[in-house]
Amino acid sequence: MSNIIEINNSNTEVLQIFALLSEPQLLHYFEPELGLFIAESPKVIERALNAGYEPYALLMEHKDVDGQMNDIIPRCGDVPVYTADYDEITAVTGFKLIRGALCAFRRRQPADITELCRNARRVAVLENVVNPTNIGAIFRSAAALNMDAVLLTPACSDPLYRRSSRVSMGTVFQIPWAYLSSNNDYPQQLRDMGFITAAMALSDNSVSIEAPELKTIDKLAIVLGTEGEGLADKTIADCDYTVKIPMSHDVDSLNVAAASAVAFWQLGRP
């Protein structure tokens, strides 16, 4: 049964998770146990629920209780659903709710990377990508364009951060992902799991993304680097291939999210 709670000044301490706590504070909310993350918008909340994440609390306007969240609220059991008019939510929380609803979910244990990759044919590997918007956009492309999993180095932004999951349209809950154990020594780990590694980088010593031999590789890891600097020189040297996207009009590179979509489309097709 739904637990609808009218927002007032007495429950602002609970509501701080939606408006005041930073992403790292949410991550450590139940320390030493796993913490929380926030999903924003009905679509993202629905996809988190579909993936089996456990809801902790919801925040929404009155109109959404019987509106766009009507079918989602019952799926959350008896977790508290905080609600008020838009102006009241803004006054009490200091947060302008503009995308319909927020849901705090409990985090769960990360996936086992060996098991995750066991039957994978194509994986995306992100090295030190720190912009949550780019993380979300890459995940959306990975899910849509035949990647079986996304692997991230420890320095990458968290895919469960609010902006990442929102930009991804909830696909961070639809495609398996896990963190690698190292920021720069992972190509051998991928090789040990049976992958050929392809570093996406600007280099004279590279093959075109259209090279036919890339299509015949059974297990391929597509490695993309951080914004601006790209992949580390050591990573490029340690990978089996360096792969370049042909450019025109004297453009020398694409944003990592745009490059990922091109790479996944070309290299992910059966």
N, C-alpha and C positions, 0 to 999 in steps of 0.2 A: 504494500500500500504506500502511495506517495506521501512524503513527509514535507508538506508545503509550509514554509516559515516566512512570515512577513518581516521584512528588514526593519530594524530600528536601532537605536544607539546602543542597546544592550548586547547586540551580537556582532559588533564591529571587530572584535578580536578574532573571531572565526573568519570573517570576511577579508582579513588582511592577506590571506593566501592568494586572493584574486587580484588585489590592488597594490599591496605594499611590499611583499617579499620578492626579492630578486630570484632569478633562475637558480643560482647556486644555493640560496637559502631554501628554496623548495626542494632541491635535490637532497639536502641534508635534513629535511624537516623532522624525520623520525629517527635520526641518528642515534644508535648505530644501525638501525634498520633502514631499508630503502625508503626514499622520500616520495615526493609528489611531482607531477607535471600538470600543466594546464592545457586543455584542449579548447580551442575557440571556434565557434560556429557549429550549427547543428550537423552539418556534413562531417566535419572532423570528429565531433563527439561520437556520432554514429559509427564511424569506421574504427575508432578506438574500442568501442563496445563490441563490435563485430570481431575484433582481434582478441577479445578476452580480457582486456584491461579492466580492473576493478574501480568503479567510481567511488569518490570520497565525499564530494559535495558539488552542488550546482548553483549557479547564479544566473538569473534572467529577469526580464521584464514581465509584468502581469500578462501582457498580451500574448506572450510566447508560451505561457503555461498551457493554454488551450489552442495555441496556434502552431507554429512550426516545431515546437518541442513536444507536442501532444503525444506522439507515438514513441518518443525517446524516453520521456520521464518514467513510464512504467517499467522500462527495462533496467532502471537504476535501483529498483527495490525501494528500501526505506531510507536511503541516504537523504540528508537534508537538501531541500530545494529552496534557496533563498530568493525572494522575489519582492519587487516593488515597482512603482512607476519609474520611468527613465530618470526624471529629475531627482527622485528620492535616492536611487542607487548612486547617482553622481554625488549627491550631497553627503551621503553616509560613507561611501568608500573613497571618494575623490577620483573615481575611475569612470571614464565615459564608455559605456557599453555600446558598441556600434555594430557588432556582428551577431547579434541575436542571443547568444548564450555562452557561458563558460562552464567547463566541468573540470574539477580537480580529480585526477586519477592517481592511484597508487602505482609506483614503479614496480617492475618485476625483475627477476634475475636476468642478466644478459644471456644471449644465446651462446651455445658452445660453437666456436668458429669451425672446428673440424667437422662436426655433425652438420652444420649449416651448409658447408661447401661440398659435402660428400657427393651429392648428385647434381651439383651445379655445373652448367655448361659455360655460362658467361657471368662474371662478377665485375662490379664496378669497385675500384679502390680509390679512396680519397685520402690524399696526403695533406694534412695541416690546413684543410679548408675551414676557415674560421667565421665566415659570414653566414648567419642562420638563414638568410634569404637564399643564398646560393645552395646551401645544404637542402633546403626544401625543394628548390627547383630541380636539383639533380635527382633527388628521390622520385619526384614526379616523372621525370624522363626515364629513369631506370625502371620504374614500374610499368610504364607504358610501352617501352621499347626493348623488351625481352631480356632484361637483366634478371638473373635468378637470385642475386643477393647484392648488398652493398657492404663493403668493409671500410672501416675508418681508422686512421691512426689516432692515438690518444689525444693529440693536440687539436683534432677537429672539433667544431661546435657540435653540441648535442642535438641529434635529430628530434628529440622530444621537447626541445625548447618551443615555446608558444609560437614564435614567428616561423620556425622551421616547419612545424606540423601544419600550420595554417597555409603557408605558401605551397606546401606539398599537396594540399587538399586532402590530407589524411592518408596519403600513400605511404607515409612512414610506418603506418600500421598494416600495410598490405604486402610489403616486400620485406623479406628477412634481412636483418643487418646485425653487425657485431663490430666490436673494436678489436683491432690488431694489438699485439703486445708491445709494439715498438713504433716510434715515429719514422725510423729510417733504415731498419734492418729487416724489413718484412718480405722483400722479393724472394729470398730463399725459403721462407715459411710458405709462401704461395707455391713455389716450385715443389716443395715437399708434399703439397696436397695435389700435385698433378697438373698445375696450371702453367701455361706459357704466359709470360708477362709482357704487356705492350705499354710502354711509357708514352703518353701523349705529350709531345714536346717539340719545340722549334729547334731543329738541328739539321745541319747539312748531311750528317750521317744518319739518315732516316729513310723510311719507306713511306710511300703514300698510303693514306687510309684506304685507298682503293686497290691496294696490292692483293692479287688473288690468293696468295698463300695465307693471308690472314683469315680468309673465310673457311679454310680447310682445317684450322686448328680445333681440336676436340674441346679443350678446356682453356679458355682465354680470360685473363685478368686485365681489365682496361684501367690503367693507372693515371689519375689526374691530380694536378698539384694545386697548391695554394694560390689565392688571388694575387695577381701582380708578378710574383717571383716564379711561379710555376713549380715544377718538380726540382728537388735537390739534385745536384750533379751526380752524387753517389747513387741515388735511386735510378737515374737514367742509365748509368754505367752498369748497374746490377740487373737491369731488365733485359729480356731476350730481344725485344724489338724497341726501336724508337719510331713512333708513328706520327706523321705530320698531316694536318688537314690543309689541302691546297687552298691558297688565298688569291684574291684578285684586288685590283684598285689600290695596290700598295698597302693593304691592311696586313699587319704582321701577326695578329692573334685575335682570338675570341675570348670573351668572358668565359670562365670555367663552366658555368651552367649551360651556356650556349654550346660550347665545345662538347660537353657531355652528351647533349642531345644528338649532335651530328655523329659522334663516335658510337653511341649506342644504336642508332638507326643503321649505320653502315656495318658495324661489326656484330650486332646482336641478332641479325636475321638468320633464320635457319638455313 
